[in-house]
Amino acid sequence: MALALCVGAQAHARPPEALACAIMGAPAGLDARIADVVVSRDNDRGRPALDELRAIVERCGDDQFLTPDQREAYFTYTLGRMARDVLDARLAEKGLSAALIDHALDIGPGNANNPAEKVTEGDLRHVATALSESGKDPTAVTSEGWGLITAWIVATANMFDGLRKLD
């Protein structure tokens, strides 16, 4: 019985190529501009990048016959995914591990993946504890580093929120 339920759940998941539509259709550099919007948390200043992403998502939505709610979920997913792709490298440049953040907050495939509206200051404390336990002094992390950590958490929550709403 449990096996039958698992098979049924897999049948409803979106294929990877459908999820990659907007990523593959984006012009070079849009991912970095989207990451900048997530880091800055300034949607007004980032409006041109967000509007460009919205147009790409709409084209993919047309191709995939997505409903308005599915399009919104796909936009949220793509925004988070694009930002994560860039933020991973930015974190690494600062000597910070995206995997450590994911582990500390139980995020990633098969994990809790708290919704974006539930990201809290406590999350940063969990990351600070994980940094300490890994031998990295959290007080040595610059404000830019903490900004990247916060952006990673937000982008990840958005990506999984969108994914949850799509399936």
C-alpha positions in Angstrom: 0.0 0.0 0.0 2.8 2.5 0.9 4.6 1.7 -2.3 1.4 2.4 -4.3 1.1 5.8 -2.6 4.8 6.7 -3.4 4.3 5.8 -7.0 1.2 7.9 -7.2 3.0 10.9 -5.6 5.8 10.6 -8.1 3.4 10.8 -11.1 2.4 14.3 -10.1 5.9 15.8 -9.8 6.9 18.2 -12.5 9.7 16.8 -14.8 13.1 18.5 -14.3 13.0 20.0 -17.8 9.7 21.8 -17.0 11.2 23.3 -13.9 14.3 24.3 -15.8 12.4 26.2 -18.5 12.8 29.7 -17.1 16.4 29.0 -15.9 17.3 27.8 -19.4 15.5 30.7 -21.1 17.0 33.5 -19.0 19.7 35.7 -20.5 23.2 35.6 -19.1 23.5 37.7 -16.0 19.8 37.6 -15.0 20.6 35.1 -12.3 23.1 37.5 -10.7 20.7 40.4 -10.9 18.0 38.2 -9.2 20.5 37.2 -6.5 21.2 40.9 -6.0 17.5 41.6 -5.4 17.3 38.8 -2.8 20.4 40.1 -1.1 19.2 43.7 -1.0 15.6 42.8 -0.3 14.8 45.9 -2.3 12.1 44.8 -4.8 11.5 48.3 -6.0 15.2 48.8 -7.1 15.2 45.2 -8.4 11.9 45.7 -10.4 13.6 45.5 -13.8 15.2 42.1 -13.1 12.0 40.8 -11.4 9.9 42.0 -14.4 12.3 40.3 -16.8 12.0 37.1 -14.8 8.2 37.4 -14.7 8.1 37.7 -18.6 10.2 34.5 -18.9 8.1 32.7 -16.4 5.0 33.7 -18.3 6.4 32.3 -21.6 7.2 29.0 -19.8 3.7 29.1 -18.3 2.1 29.4 -21.7 4.2 26.5 -23.0 3.3 24.3 -20.0 -0.4 25.4 -19.7 0.1 26.6 -16.2 -2.8 28.2 -14.3 -2.4 31.6 -12.7 -1.7 30.1 -9.3 0.8 27.7 -10.8 2.6 30.5 -12.6 2.9 32.4 -9.3 4.4 29.3 -7.7 6.7 28.8 -10.7 7.9 32.4 -10.4 8.6 31.9 -6.7 10.4 28.7 -7.4 12.5 30.2 -10.2 13.4 33.3 -8.2 14.7 31.2 -5.4 16.5 28.7 -7.6 18.2 31.4 -9.7 19.3 33.2 -6.6 20.6 30.0 -4.9 22.7 29.2 -8.0 24.5 32.5 -7.7 24.5 32.7 -3.9 26.2 29.3 -3.5 29.3 30.7 -5.3 29.2 34.0 -3.4 29.0 32.2 -0.1 32.0 30.0 -1.1 34.0 33.1 -1.9 33.5 34.2 1.7 34.5 30.8 3.0 30.9 29.9 3.9 29.2 26.6 3.1 25.7 26.5 1.7 25.6 22.9 2.7 26.3 23.9 6.3 23.4 26.3 6.2 21.1 23.7 4.7 22.0 21.2 7.3 21.7 23.6 10.2 18.2 24.6 9.1 17.0 21.2 7.8 16.5 22.5 4.3 16.9 20.7 1.0 15.3 17.7 -0.7 13.4 15.5 1.8 13.9 18.0 4.7 11.6 20.3 6.6 12.0 23.3 4.3 10.1 25.9 6.4 8.0 28.3 4.3 9.5 31.7 3.5 7.2 33.5 5.9 8.6 31.4 8.7 12.3 32.3 8.3 13.3 33.8 11.7 16.2 35.4 13.5 16.4 32.0 15.3 17.5 30.6 12.0 20.6 32.8 12.1 21.4 31.5 15.6 21.2 27.9 14.3 23.6 28.9 11.5 25.9 30.6 14.1 25.9 27.4 16.2 26.6 25.3 13.2 29.5 27.6 12.2 30.9 27.3 15.7 30.6 23.5 15.7 32.4 23.4 12.3 35.3 25.4 13.8 34.5 28.7 12.2 34.0 31.7 14.5 30.6 33.2 13.7 31.8 36.6 14.9 34.4 36.6 12.2 31.7 36.5 9.5 31.3 40.0 8.0 28.0 41.8 7.7 28.2 41.0 4.0 28.6 37.3 4.8 25.6 37.4 7.1 23.7 39.2 4.3 24.5 36.3 2.0 23.5 33.7 4.6 20.2 35.5 5.1 19.7 35.7 1.3 20.4 32.0 1.0 17.8 31.2 3.6 15.2 33.4 1.9 16.0 32.1 -1.6 15.9 28.5 -0.4 12.5 29.0 1.4 11.1 30.6 -1.8 12.4 27.8 -4.0 10.8 25.1 -1.8 7.6 27.2 -1.3 7.2 27.4 -5.0 8.0 23.7 -5.5 5.5 22.7 -2.9 2.7 24.8 -4.5 3.5 23.4 -8.0 3.1 19.8 -7.0 
